[in-house]
Amino acid sequence: MKLATACAALAAAIALASGPVSADAGHAHGSPKAAAMGGPGKAADAKRVVRIEARDRDYNLRQIQVRPGETVRFVITNKSSIRHEFAIARRDEHVAHRAMMVKLPDMVHDDDEVVTVEPGETKEIVWRFGTDRNALKDLEFACNIPGHAEQGMQGTFRRM
């Protein structure tokens, strides 16, 4: 518990020193734009499973085709010897999250839209894509650990 309190205090100190930073790194859940793009889904609604391999410098997929309104279960396996993330967000949210990860590189996630996957580990995210066909072009997946996305650990969603 002391570690969690210390981490929260450190995050708050960095946030205050660097300007306003929200805990969700800019995610606008509940806003009309977020609803158009989608959000966390229910596993029971997923009709399709997409398996992602996080390798040393990239994912096995660079683009994933989805249908508007579709719920997909992403199963992410870390085949690398280093920690990775799998995050679903808009490009600007990824950029903000990368900046935060530079300041807090040991941050670990287990959220609806981002998971940290240790070497050899497998985790899941269930995502329901929004019904706005045009909003999908702004949604991406990436590993936001410093330097990873820049080396190729990012990709896009394309509507079917």
DAVENWO-V834616 format. One line per field, one symbol per residue. phi: phi as a letter, one per 40 degrees, with the letter a starting at -180 (. if undefined). burial: I if it has 9 or more other ideal C-beta (glycine too) atoms within 8 Angstrom, else O. Layout:
phi = ???
burial = ???
This chain:
phi = .ccccccccccccccccbhcbccbfgcbcgcdccccchadbbdcccbabbcbbcbdbaccbbabcbcdgcbbccbbbccccbcbbbbbacdccccccccccccbcccbbabcbabcbcdgcbbbbbbbcccccccccccbbabccdgcccchcaabbbcc
burial = OOOOOOOOOIIOOIIOOOOOIOOOIIIOOOOOOIIIIIIOIOOOIIOOOIOIIIIOOIIOOOOIOIOIOIIIIIIIIIOIOOIIIIIIIIOOIIOIIIOIIOOIOOOOIOOOIIIIIOOOOOIIIIIIIIOIOOIIOOIIIIIIIOOIIOOOIIIIIIIO
